[in-house]
């Protein structure tokens, strides 16, 4: 596994990182086996978040004995200093560490998110103080909205940016990633498999290997999944013309249903959490039906309030039939909820 420089942090990380969501669905021993396997095969960069169930605790148990050999990144959704401090202390405890290498302010997707973290008494203020105290080494953000992420980058406060990047979602490479590179920021690519919507791992990672400025963070639910992707990186297969044609065909096929989670459909007057609701199917794919139903219930159950006004579809820059997709997800949710009922 080759190492790459994570921008101005000067951290040397494996060219392939580890995303912490799928291990939530694994037992403690199985999760530890997967994490340790990845470490043994050369992955040293591990990304998680306070909101990812017991992911931090599982990573802490698996990596505690090799803490000085790994780079740990985590995230918090808190927008204020007090809440962020609580999350940070909890993350330190769960990860079994005295410091976080990269602490990211999570899902800075709406303008108000950025305003809140930058305001006096906001989350950024708390992370800067934590950095001064040695609890955090570098500060990053994650986002699903290019326009907001660009404004965050322009502030100069952040050392890294995490954004969706895969062969279907390449918009960030037009302006967001170049802006980050101009400022020597580390770039972390979330959703390398499209949040579970892209099943061809070989195509996904062949594509990503052509983009060395991005460190992808796939999640693995088994040793076999990890070995498959790590093998691809070690063999370094060439992206052929036939691969390019197949990728284009997949993009075309997904065009009418793939939510890019940009948030331009918001706000919904009825309070429907549209991007979160449309992630229901990918979460099923990644974590299984039972966890998906429990995790997605707050968002998907809110679809009941949808009036089919169509304003979200008008705002969607990708032309998705949003009300129809919401209705399909709600119907699937009710079907699985009934199936899983005791």
C-alpha positions as a Markdown table, in Angstrom:
| # | Residue | x | y | z |
|---|---|---|---|---|
| 1 | Unk | 0.0 | 0.0 | 0.0 |
| 2 | Unk | 1.5 | 3.3 | -1.0 |
| 3 | Unk | 1.4 | 6.4 | 1.2 |
| 4 | Unk | 0.3 | 9.9 | 0.2 |
| 5 | Unk | 0.7 | 13.3 | 1.9 |
| 6 | Unk | -2.6 | 14.6 | 3.3 |
| 7 | Unk | -2.1 | 18.2 | 2.3 |
| 8 | Unk | -0.6 | 20.7 | 4.7 |
| 9 | Unk | -1.2 | 18.4 | 7.6 |
| 10 | Unk | 2.0 | 16.7 | 6.4 |
| 11 | Unk | 0.4 | 13.4 | 7.7 |
| 12 | Unk | 1.5 | 10.5 | 5.5 |
| 13 | Unk | -1.6 | 8.3 | 5.1 |
| 14 | Unk | -2.3 | 5.2 | 3.1 |
| 15 | Unk | -3.7 | 6.0 | -0.4 |
| 16 | Unk | -6.8 | 4.0 | 0.7 |
| 17 | Unk | -8.5 | 4.9 | 3.9 |
| 18 | Unk | -11.1 | 3.1 | 6.1 |
| 19 | Unk | -14.6 | 4.4 | 6.5 |
| 20 | Unk | -16.2 | 3.6 | 9.9 |
| 21 | Unk | -19.9 | 3.1 | 9.1 |
| 22 | Unk | -20.2 | -0.6 | 8.1 |
| 23 | Unk | -18.5 | -2.0 | 11.3 |
| 24 | Unk | -21.5 | -0.7 | 13.2 |
| 25 | Unk | -23.5 | -3.7 | 11.9 |
| 26 | Unk | -20.8 | -6.2 | 13.0 |
| 27 | Unk | -20.2 | -7.9 | 16.4 |
| 28 | Unk | -17.3 | -6.6 | 18.4 |
| 29 | Unk | -14.9 | -9.5 | 17.5 |
| 30 | Unk | -15.8 | -9.4 | 13.8 |
| 31 | Unk | -15.4 | -5.7 | 13.6 |
| 32 | Unk | -12.0 | -5.9 | 15.3 |
| 33 | Unk | -10.9 | -8.6 | 12.9 |
| 34 | Unk | -11.8 | -6.5 | 9.9 |
| 35 | Unk | -10.1 | -3.4 | 11.3 |
| 36 | Unk | -6.9 | -5.3 | 12.2 |
| 37 | Unk | -6.9 | -7.0 | 8.8 |
| 38 | Unk | -6.9 | -3.6 | 7.1 |
| 39 | Unk | -4.1 | -2.4 | 9.4 |
| 40 | Unk | -2.0 | -5.5 | 8.6 |
| 41 | Unk | -2.5 | -4.9 | 4.9 |
| 42 | Unk | -1.2 | -1.3 | 5.1 |
| 43 | Unk | -4.2 | 0.9 | 5.8 |
| 44 | Unk | -3.3 | 3.5 | 8.4 |
| 45 | Unk | -6.0 | 6.2 | 8.0 |
| 46 | Unk | -9.3 | 5.6 | 9.8 |
| 47 | Unk | -12.3 | 7.9 | 9.6 |
| 48 | Unk | -15.4 | 7.7 | 11.8 |
| 49 | Unk | -17.9 | 10.0 | 13.6 |
| 50 | Unk | -19.5 | 10.5 | 16.9 |
| 51 | Unk | -22.9 | 9.7 | 15.4 |
| 52 | Unk | -21.8 | 6.4 | 13.9 |
| 53 | Unk | -23.2 | 4.2 | 16.7 |
| 54 | Unk | -20.3 | 2.2 | 18.3 |
| 55 | Unk | -17.9 | 2.7 | 15.5 |
| 56 | Unk | -15.5 | 4.8 | 17.5 |
| 57 | Unk | -15.4 | 2.3 | 20.3 |
| 58 | Unk | -14.8 | -0.6 | 17.9 |
| 59 | Unk | -11.9 | 1.3 | 16.3 |
| 60 | Unk | -10.5 | 2.2 | 19.6 |
| 61 | Unk | -10.4 | -1.4 | 20.8 |
| 62 | Unk | -8.9 | -2.6 | 17.5 |
| 63 | Unk | -6.3 | 0.1 | 17.1 |
| 64 | Unk | -5.4 | 1.0 | 20.7 |
| 65 | Unk | -2.2 | -1.1 | 20.7 |
| 66 | Unk | -1.0 | 0.5 | 17.5 |
| 67 | Unk | -2.2 | 4.1 | 18.1 |
| 68 | Unk | 1.2 | 5.6 | 17.2 |
| 69 | Unk | 1.1 | 3.9 | 13.8 |
| 70 | Unk | -2.4 | 5.1 | 12.6 |
| 71 | Unk | -4.1 | 8.4 | 11.8 |
| 72 | Unk | -7.5 | 8.8 | 13.4 |
| 73 | Unk | -10.2 | 11.1 | 12.0 |
| 74 | Unk | -13.6 | 11.7 | 13.5 |
| 75 | Unk | -16.5 | 14.1 | 13.2 |
| 76 | Unk | -19.2 | 15.9 | 15.1 |
| 77 | Unk | -22.5 | 17.4 | 14.0 |
| 78 | Unk | -22.5 | 19.9 | 16.9 |
| 79 | Unk | -22.6 | 23.5 | 15.8 |
| 80 | Unk | -22.0 | 25.1 | 19.2 |
| 81 | Unk | -18.9 | 25.0 | 21.4 |
| 82 | Unk | -20.4 | 23.4 | 24.4 |
| 83 | Unk | -21.9 | 20.5 | 22.5 |
| 84 | Unk | -18.8 | 20.0 | 20.5 |
| 85 | Unk | -16.7 | 19.8 | 23.6 |
| 86 | Unk | -18.9 | 17.0 | 24.9 |
| 87 | Unk | -18.6 | 15.2 | 21.6 |
| 88 | Unk | -14.8 | 15.6 | 21.5 |
| 89 | Unk | -14.4 | 14.2 | 25.1 |
| 90 | Unk | -16.6 | 11.3 | 24.2 |
| 91 | Unk | -14.7 | 10.6 | 21.0 |
| 92 | Unk | -11.4 | 10.6 | 22.9 |
| 93 | Unk | -12.7 | 8.1 | 25.4 |
| 94 | Unk | -14.3 | 5.8 | 22.8 |
| 95 | Unk | -11.2 | 5.9 | 20.5 |
| 96 | Unk | -9.0 | 5.2 | 23.5 |
| 97 | Unk | -6.7 | 8.1 | 22.7 |
| 98 | Unk | -5.4 | 11.4 | 24.1 |
| 99 | Unk | -5.7 | 13.2 | 20.8 |
| 100 | Unk | -7.5 | 13.1 | 17.4 |
| 101 | Unk | -5.4 | 13.6 | 14.4 |
| 102 | Unk | -8.1 | 15.2 | 12.2 |
| 103 | Unk | -11.3 | 16.4 | 13.9 |
| 104 | Unk | -13.9 | 17.4 | 11.3 |
| 105 | Unk | -17.0 | 19.5 | 11.6 |
| 106 | Unk | -19.6 | 17.3 | 10.0 |
| 107 | Unk | -22.1 | 17.8 | 7.3 |
| 108 | Unk | -21.6 | 21.5 | 6.7 |
| 109 | Unk | -24.1 | 21.5 | 3.9 |
| 110 | Unk | -26.4 | 24.5 | 4.4 |
| 111 | Unk | -25.3 | 28.1 | 4.7 |
| 112 | Unk | -26.6 | 28.3 | 8.2 |
| 113 | Unk | -24.4 | 25.4 | 9.2 |
| 114 | Unk | -21.3 | 27.4 | 8.2 |
| 115 | Unk | -22.6 | 30.5 | 9.9 |
| 116 | Unk | -23.2 | 28.6 | 13.2 |
| 117 | Unk | -19.8 | 27.0 | 13.4 |
| 118 | Unk | -18.0 | 30.2 | 12.6 |
| 119 | Unk | -20.0 | 32.4 | 15.0 |
| 120 | Unk | -18.6 | 33.4 | 18.4 |
| 121 | Unk | -19.3 | 30.4 | 20.7 |
| 122 | Unk | -19.5 | 28.2 | 17.7 |
| 123 | Unk | -18.0 | 24.7 | 17.1 |
| 124 | Unk | -14.9 | 26.1 | 15.3 |
| 125 | Unk | -13.9 | 28.1 | 18.3 |
| 126 | Unk | -14.1 | 25.0 | 20.5 |
| 127 | Unk | -12.0 | 22.9 | 18.1 |
| 128 | Unk | -9.3 | 25.6 | 17.8 |
| 129 | Unk | -9.0 | 25.6 | 21.6 |
| 130 | Unk | -8.8 | 21.8 | 21.6 |
| 131 | Unk | -6.0 | 22.1 | 19.1 |
| 132 | Unk | -4.2 | 24.5 | 21.4 |
| 133 | Unk | -4.6 | 22.1 | 24.3 |
| 134 | Unk | -3.2 | 19.2 | 22.2 |
| 135 | Unk | -6.4 | 17.2 | 21.9 |
| 136 | Unk | -6.8 | 17.9 | 18.2 |
| 137 | Unk | -3.9 | 18.1 | 15.7 |
| 138 | Unk | -5.8 | 19.3 | 12.6 |
| 139 | Unk | -9.3 | 20.6 | 11.7 |
| 140 | Unk | -11.4 | 19.6 | 8.8 |
| 141 | Unk | -14.9 | 19.8 | 7.4 |
| 142 | Unk | -17.2 | 17.4 | 5.7 |
| 143 | Unk | -20.0 | 18.5 | 3.3 |
| 144 | Unk | -22.4 | 17.4 | 0.6 |
| 145 | Unk | -22.9 | 20.9 | -0.9 |
| 146 | Unk | -20.2 | 22.3 | -3.2 |
| 147 | Unk | -21.2 | 25.9 | -2.8 |
| 148 | Unk | -21.1 | 25.8 | 1.0 |
| 149 | Unk | -17.9 | 23.7 | 1.1 |
| 150 | Unk | -16.2 | 26.3 | -1.2 |
| 151 | Unk | -17.1 | 29.1 | 1.2 |
| 152 | Unk | -15.7 | 27.1 | 4.1 |
| 153 | Unk | -12.5 | 26.5 | 2.2 |
| 154 | Unk | -12.1 | 30.2 | 1.4 |
| 155 | Unk | -12.1 | 31.0 | 5.2 |
| 156 | Unk | -8.7 | 29.3 | 5.4 |
| 157 | Unk | -9.6 | 27.7 | 8.8 |
| 158 | Unk | -9.6 | 24.1 | 7.6 |
| 159 | Unk | -6.8 | 21.7 | 6.9 |
| 160 | Unk | -8.9 | 19.0 | 5.2 |
| 161 | Unk | -12.2 | 18.7 | 3.3 |
| 162 | Unk | -14.3 | 15.6 | 3.0 |
| 163 | Unk | -16.7 | 15.4 | 0.1 |
| 164 | Unk | -18.5 | 12.7 | -2.0 |
| 165 | Unk | -16.4 | 11.5 | -4.9 |
| 166 | Unk | -17.0 | 8.5 | -7.2 |
| 167 | Unk | -17.3 | 8.0 | -10.9 |
| 168 | Unk | -21.0 | 9.1 | -10.8 |
| 169 | Unk | -20.3 | 12.1 | -8.5 |
| 170 | Unk | -17.4 | 14.0 | -10.0 |
| 171 | Unk | -18.6 | 17.6 | -9.8 |
| 172 | Unk | -16.2 | 18.4 | -6.9 |
| 173 | Unk | -13.3 | 18.0 | -9.3 |
| 174 | Unk | -14.4 | 21.0 | -11.3 |
| 175 | Unk | -14.0 | 23.7 | -8.6 |
| 176 | Unk | -14.1 | 22.3 | -5.0 |
| 177 | Unk | -11.0 | 20.1 | -5.1 |
| 178 | Unk | -8.9 | 22.6 | -7.2 |
| 179 | Unk | -9.7 | 25.3 | -4.6 |
| 180 | Unk | -8.7 | 22.9 | -1.8 |
| 181 | Unk | -5.5 | 22.0 | -3.6 |
| 182 | Unk | -4.6 | 25.7 | -4.1 |
| 183 | Unk | -4.7 | 26.0 | -0.3 |
| 184 | Unk | -2.8 | 22.7 | 0.1 |
| 185 | Unk | -5.7 | 21.1 | 2.0 |
| 186 | Unk | -6.0 | 17.3 | 2.4 |
| 187 | Unk | -8.9 | 15.9 | 0.4 |
| 188 | Unk | -10.9 | 12.9 | 1.7 |
| 189 | Unk | -13.3 | 11.2 | -0.7 |
| 190 | Unk | -16.5 | 9.9 | 1.0 |
| 191 | Unk | -19.0 | 7.6 | -0.7 |
| 192 | Unk | -16.5 | 5.9 | -3.1 |
| 193 | Unk | -19.2 | 3.4 | -3.8 |
| 194 | Unk | -21.9 | 6.0 | -4.1 |
| 195 | Unk | -23.2 | 5.3 | -0.6 |
| 196 | Unk | -23.9 | 1.7 | -1.6 |
| 197 | Unk | -25.5 | 2.5 | -4.9 |
| 198 | Unk | -22.5 | 1.3 | -7.0 |
| 199 | Unk | -21.9 | -2.4 | -6.9 |
| 200 | Unk | -18.9 | -2.6 | -9.2 |
| 201 | Unk | -16.1 | -2.1 | -6.8 |
| 202 | Unk | -13.5 | -2.8 | -9.5 |
| 203 | Unk | -14.7 | 0.1 | -11.6 |
| 204 | Unk | -15.1 | 2.4 | -8.6 |
| 205 | Unk | -11.5 | 1.9 | -7.4 |
| 206 | Unk | -9.9 | 1.8 | -10.8 |
| 207 | Unk | -11.5 | 5.3 | -11.3 |
| 208 | Unk | -10.3 | 6.5 | -7.9 |
| 209 | Unk | -6.7 | 5.3 | -8.5 |
| 210 | Unk | -6.6 | 7.7 | -11.4 |
| 211 | Unk | -7.3 | 10.5 | -8.9 |
| 212 | Unk | -4.4 | 10.4 | -6.5 |
| 213 | Unk | -5.3 | 13.8 | -5.0 |
| 214 | Unk | -8.2 | 12.2 | -3.2 |
| 215 | Unk | -8.0 | 9.7 | -0.3 |
| 216 | Unk | -11.1 | 7.5 | -0.5 |
| 217 | Unk | -12.6 | 6.0 | 2.7 |
| 218 | Unk | -14.6 | 2.9 | 1.8 |
| 219 | Unk | -16.2 | 0.9 | 4.6 |
| 220 | Unk | -15.8 | -2.8 | 4.9 |
| 221 | Unk | -18.3 | -5.3 | 6.5 |
| 222 | Unk | -16.0 | -8.3 | 6.1 |
| 223 | Unk | -12.4 | -9.3 | 5.7 |
| 224 | Unk | -13.3 | -10.5 | 2.2 |
| 225 | Unk | -14.6 | -7.1 | 1.1 |
| 226 | Unk | -11.4 | -5.4 | 2.5 |
| 227 | Unk | -9.1 | -7.9 | 0.7 |
| 228 | Unk | -11.0 | -7.4 | -2.6 |
| 229 | Unk | -10.4 | -3.6 | -2.6 |
| 230 | Unk | -6.9 | -3.7 | -1.2 |
| 231 | Unk | -5.9 | -6.3 | -3.8 |
| 232 | Unk | -7.1 | -3.9 | -6.5 |
| 233 | Unk | -4.9 | -1.1 | -5.1 |
| 234 | Unk | -1.9 | -3.4 | -5.0 |
| 235 | Unk | -2.4 | -4.7 | -8.5 |
| 236 | Unk | -3.1 | -1.2 | -9.9 |
| 237 | Unk | -5.2 | -2.3 | -12.8 |
| 238 | Unk | -5.5 | 0.1 | -15.8 |
| 239 | Unk | -8.9 | 1.8 | -16.5 |
| 240 | Unk | -9.7 | 0.7 | -20.0 |
| 241 | Unk | -11.9 | 2.1 | -22.7 |
| 242 | Unk | -14.4 | -0.7 | -22.0 |
| 243 | Unk | -14.4 | 0.3 | -18.3 |
| 244 | Unk | -15.1 | 3.9 | -19.3 |
| 245 | Unk | -18.0 | 2.8 | -21.5 |
| 246 | Unk | -19.5 | 0.7 | -18.7 |
| 247 | Unk | -19.1 | 3.5 | -16.2 |
| 248 | Unk | -21.0 | 5.9 | -18.5 |
| 249 | Unk | -23.8 | 3.3 | -18.9 |
| 250 | Unk | -24.1 | 3.0 | -15.2 |
| 251 | Unk | -24.2 | 6.7 | -14.8 |
| 252 | Unk | -27.0 | 6.9 | -17.4 |
| 253 | Unk | -28.9 | 4.1 | -15.7 |
| 254 | Unk | -28.7 | 5.8 | -12.3 |
| 255 | Unk | -29.5 | 9.2 | -13.6 |
| 256 | Unk | -33.2 | 9.2 | -12.7 |
| 257 | Unk | -32.8 | 7.9 | -9.1 |
| 258 | Unk | -29.4 | 8.8 | -7.7 |
| 259 | Unk | -29.6 | 11.4 | -5.0 |
| 260 | Unk | -26.4 | 13.4 | -4.8 |
| 261 | Unk | -27.3 | 14.7 | -1.3 |
| 262 | Unk | -26.5 | 18.3 | -2.4 |
| 263 | Unk | -29.4 | 19.7 | -0.3 |
| 264 | Unk | -30.6 | 22.1 | -3.0 |
| 265 | Unk | -34.1 | 20.5 | -2.6 |
| 266 | Unk | -34.3 | 22.1 | 0.8 |
| 267 | Unk | -35.9 | 23.5 | 2.8 |
| 268 | Unk | -39.1 | 21.5 | 2.6 |
| 269 | Unk | -42.1 | 23.5 | 3.9 |
| 270 | Unk | -43.4 | 20.3 | 5.5 |
| 271 | Unk | -40.1 | 19.6 | 7.2 |
| 272 | Unk | -39.3 | 16.4 | 5.2 |
| 273 | Unk | -35.7 | 15.4 | 5.6 |
| 274 | Unk | -35.3 | 14.7 | 1.8 |
| 275 | Unk | -31.6 | 13.7 | 1.4 |
| 276 | Unk | -31.6 | 11.6 | 4.6 |
| 277 | Unk | -34.8 | 9.9 | 3.5 |
| 278 | Unk | -33.4 | 9.1 | 0.0 |
| 279 | Unk | -30.4 | 7.4 | 1.7 |
| 280 | Unk | -32.7 | 4.6 | 3.0 |
| 281 | Unk | -31.9 | 2.1 | 0.2 |
| 282 | Unk | -28.1 | 2.6 | 0.4 |
| 283 | Unk | -28.2 | 2.2 | 4.2 |
| 284 | Unk | -30.1 | -1.1 | 3.7 |
| 285 | Unk | -27.4 | -2.2 | 1.3 |
| 286 | Unk | -24.6 | -1.3 | 3.7 |
| 287 | Unk | -26.0 | -2.2 | 7.1 |
| 288 | Unk | -28.9 | -4.6 | 6.5 |
| 289 | Unk | -32.7 | -4.1 | 6.9 |
| 290 | Unk | -33.0 | -4.1 | 10.7 |
| 291 | Unk | -30.4 | -1.4 | 11.3 |
| 292 | Unk | -31.5 | 0.6 | 8.3 |
| 293 | Unk | -35.1 | 0.7 | 9.6 |
| 294 | Unk | -34.1 | 1.8 | 13.1 |
| 295 | Unk | -31.5 | 4.3 | 11.8 |
| 296 | Unk | -33.7 | 5.9 | 9.1 |
| 297 | Unk | -37.0 | 6.0 | 11.0 |
| 298 | Unk | -36.8 | 9.6 | 12.1 |
| 299 | Unk | -36.2 | 10.8 | 8.5 |
| 300 | Unk | -38.3 | 8.3 | 6.5 |
| 301 | Unk | -41.4 | 8.5 | 8.7 |
| 302 | Unk | -41.4 | 12.2 | 8.1 |
| 303 | Unk | -42.3 | 11.5 | 4.4 |
| 304 | Unk | -45.9 | 11.1 | 5.6 |
| 305 | Unk | -46.0 | 14.9 | 5.7 |
| 306 | Unk | -45.2 | 15.3 | 2.0 |
| 307 | Unk | -47.9 | 17.1 | 0.1 |
| 308 | Unk | -46.5 | 16.3 | -3.3 |
| 309 | Unk | -46.1 | 20.0 | -4.0 |
| 310 | Unk | -43.2 | 19.3 | -6.3 |
| 311 | Unk | -41.0 | 22.3 | -5.2 |
| 312 | Unk | -38.2 | 19.9 | -4.3 |
| 313 | Unk | -38.2 | 18.4 | -7.8 |
| 314 | Unk | -38.1 | 21.9 | -9.3 |
| 315 | Unk | -35.0 | 22.8 | -7.2 |
| 316 | Unk | -33.1 | 19.6 | -7.9 |
| 317 | Unk | -30.2 | 20.3 | -10.2 |
| 318 | Unk | -30.2 | 16.7 | -11.4 |
| 319 | Unk | -33.8 | 16.6 | -12.4 |
| 320 | Unk | -34.8 | 13.8 | -10.1 |
| 321 | Unk | -38.5 | 13.0 | -9.5 |
| 322 | Unk | -38.1 | 13.7 | -5.8 |
| 323 | Unk | -41.7 | 13.2 | -4.6 |
| 324 | Unk | -42.0 | 9.9 | -6.4 |
| 325 | Unk | -38.7 | 8.7 | -4.9 |
| 326 | Unk | -39.8 | 9.7 | -1.5 |
| 327 | Unk | -43.0 | 7.8 | -1.9 |
| 328 | Unk | -41.1 | 4.7 | -3.0 |
| 329 | Unk | -38.8 | 4.9 | 0.0 |
| 330 | Unk | -41.8 | 5.3 | 2.4 |
| 331 | Unk | -43.5 | 2.3 | 1.0 |
| 332 | Unk | -40.4 | 0.2 | 1.3 |
| 333 | Unk | -39.9 | 1.4 | 4.9 |
| 334 | Unk | -43.4 | 0.4 | 5.9 |
| 335 | Unk | -42.9 | -3.0 | 4.1 |
| 336 | Unk | -39.7 | -3.7 | 6.0 |
| 337 | Unk | -41.1 | -2.4 | 9.3 |
| 338 | Unk | -44.0 | -4.8 | 9.1 |
| 339 | Unk | -41.6 | -7.7 | 8.1 |
| 340 | Unk | -39.3 | -7.0 | 11.0 |
| 341 | Unk | -42.1 | -6.5 | 13.6 |
| 342 | Unk | -42.0 | -9.2 | 16.4 |
